């Protein structure tokens, strides 16, 4: 998660990247743990400004 300017708020691009990473974790029987991290803060939630109607 590298959207420091937006406090790692989730937009479509980040949501797609997280989905791909979690699918990789789910599809590989040799992987048991995934670690998510972010700088300054973990995640502010959804990036409403990327929706266009906010």
VEXDRENPA-927631 format. One record per residue: residue number from 1; chain; y, x, z of N, C-alpha, C, O, CB in turn. Coordinates in pm, whole numbers, plus 50000, padded with zeros to 5 digits. Glycine has a CB too. Layout:
<pts>
  nr kette   nc2   nc1   nc3  cac2  cac1  cac3   cc2   cc1   cc3   oc2   oc1   oc3  cbc2  cbc1  cbc3
 NUM     A     Y     X     Z     Y     X     Z     Y     X     Z     Y     X     Z     Y     X     Z
...
</pts>
This chain:
<pts>
  nr kette   nc2   nc1   nc3  cac2  cac1  cac3   cc2   cc1   cc3   oc2   oc1   oc3  cbc2  cbc1  cbc3
   1     A 49884 50086 50000 50000 50000 50000 50123 50091 50000 50152 50158 50099 49999 49902 50122
   2     A 50192 50091 49890 50308 50180 49877 50428 50106 49820 50472 50133 49708 50274 50301 49789
   3     A 50479 50015 49897 50602 49944 49860 50699 49953 49978 50741 49852 50034 50573 49793 49821
   4     A 50732 50078 50014 50812 50102 50134 50945 50028 50131 50989 49978 50235 50837 50250 50149
   5     A 51009 50020 50015 51137 49951 50005 51128 49803 50034 51229 49739 50066 51194 49972 49869
   6     A 51008 49748 50023 50985 49605 50049 50896 49585 50172 50839 49478 50191 50920 49537 49927
   7     A 50886 49688 50254 50802 49685 50375 50658 49645 50342 50593 49573 50417 50861 49588 50478
   8     A 50611 49694 50228 50475 49669 50180 50444 49521 50160 50328 49479 50169 50376 49728 50276
   9     A 50547 49442 50133 50526 49300 50105 50442 49286 49978 50459 49362 49883 50662 49224 50090
  10     A 50353 49191 49978 50256 49175 49869 50317 49096 49753 50360 48982 49769 50129 49105 49920
  11     A 50320 49161 49636 50357 49093 49512 50231 49082 49426 50124 49122 49471 50473 49171 49435
  12     A 50242 49029 49305 50124 49009 49220 50053 49141 49192 49930 49147 49198 50163 48942 49088
  13     A 50128 49247 49161 50067 49376 49128 49988 49431 49248 49876 49478 49231 50175 49477 49085
  14     A 50046 49424 49366 49976 49473 49485 49856 49384 49518 49751 49435 49557 50073 49478 49605
  15     A 49870 49253 49502 49757 49162 49526 49641 49194 49433 49525 49194 49475 49802 49016 49508
  16     A 49671 49222 49306 49565 49257 49211 49499 49389 49249 49377 49402 49238 49622 49267 49069
  17     A 49578 49486 49294 49523 49615 49335 49435 49600 49460 49328 49661 49468 49636 49716 49363
  18     A 49479 49520 49555 49398 49494 49675 49268 49423 49638 49163 49455 49692 49478 49411 49777
  19     A 49276 49327 49547 49157 49255 49502 49057 49351 49438 48937 49344 49466 49196 49145 49402
  20     A 49105 49440 49353 49017 49537 49288 48953 49631 49391 48835 49662 49381 49096 49619 49183
  21     A 49032 49676 49488 48979 49766 49590 48873 49696 49676 48769 49754 49707 49092 49818 49680
  22     A 48899 49572 49714 48801 49498 49794 48676 49465 49714 48566 49464 49770 48864 49369 49847
  23     A 48689 49439 49585 48571 49417 49501 48488 49544 49490 48365 49538 49492 48613 49370 49361
  24     A 48554 49659 49479 48483 49787 49476 48404 49806 49605 48288 49846 49602 48581 49904 49454
  25     A 48469 49778 49717 48402 49790 49847 48282 49695 49854 48176 49733 49902 48501 49760 49961
  26     A 48300 49574 49809 48194 49473 49814 48078 49507 49721 47962 49481 49754 48250 49337 49778
  27     A 48108 49565 49605 48006 49592 49504 47924 49718 49530 47816 49734 49472 48071 49603 49369
  28     A 47971 49806 49616 47902 49933 49641 47825 49924 49772 47886 49922 49879 48002 50051 49644
  29     A 47691 49919 49766 47613 49905 49889 47624 50027 49981 47585 50018 50098 47469 49881 49855
  30     A 47674 50137 49931 47690 50257 50014 47821 50260 50091 47841 50347 50175 47681 50378 49928
  31     A 47909 50165 50064 48037 50159 50134 48031 50049 50240 47992 49936 50212 48154 50134 50036
  32     A 48071 50084 50361 48065 49989 50472 48201 49957 50531 48219 49854 50597 47975 50042 50579
  33     A 48297 50044 50508 48428 50029 50572 48537 50058 50471 48527 50150 50391 48440 50123 50694
  34     A 48642 49978 50476 48762 50004 50397 48879 50013 50494 48886 49937 50590 48786 49892 50289
  35     A 48970 50103 50469 49086 50122 50556 49212 50098 50475 49233 50161 50372 49087 50264 50620
  36     A 49295 50006 50521 49424 49980 50459 49532 50042 50545 49526 50036 50668 49448 49827 50440
  37     A 49629 50101 50481 49739 50159 50556 49868 50145 50479 49869 50115 50360 49712 50305 50586
  38     A 49975 50167 50549 50107 50163 50488 50201 50248 50571 50177 50272 50689 50159 50018 50477
  39     A 50309 50293 50510 50406 50372 50583 50509 50281 50648 50534 50171 50600 50476 50473 50490
  40     A 50566 50327 50756 50666 50254 50836 50608 50129 50901 50616 50115 51023 50784 50216 50749
  41     A 50552 50040 50824 50490 49919 50879 50367 49889 50793 50355 49940 50682 50590 49797 50881
  42     A 50278 49807 50845 50158 49777 50768 50191 49686 50650 50171 49726 50535 50052 49712 50857
  43     A 50239 49567 50675 50268 49473 50567 50354 49359 50620 50323 49299 50723 50137 49418 50504
  44     A 50461 49329 50549 50551 49221 50591 50499 49084 50549 50552 48982 50594 50690 49243 50532
  45     A 50398 49079 50466 50345 48951 50417 50370 48938 50268 50372 49038 50196 50408 48833 50493
  46     A 50390 48818 50222 50412 48792 50080 50556 48824 50041 50649 48796 50117 50380 48645 50046
  47     A 50574 48884 49924 50707 48915 49873 50760 48792 49801 50736 48773 49682 50704 49039 49776
  48     A 50833 48709 49873 50883 48584 49817 50985 48608 49706 51000 48524 49618 50944 48498 49925
  49     A 51055 48721 49710 51155 48748 49606 51091 48770 49470 51157 48753 49368 51238 48871 49643
  50     A 50964 48806 49466 50896 48827 49338 50852 48695 49275 50805 48694 49161 50776 48918 49357
  51     A 50865 48585 49347 50824 48455 49295 50925 48397 49198 50890 48311 49117 50801 48358 49409
  52     A 51049 48442 49205 51150 48395 49112 51223 48270 49156 51335 48245 49111 51088 48370 48982
  53     A 51163 48191 49244 51229 48069 49287 51288 48082 49428 51323 47981 49490 51132 47954 49283
  54     A 51299 48204 49478 51360 48228 49609 51481 48316 49591 51548 48349 49689 51260 48294 49706
</pts>
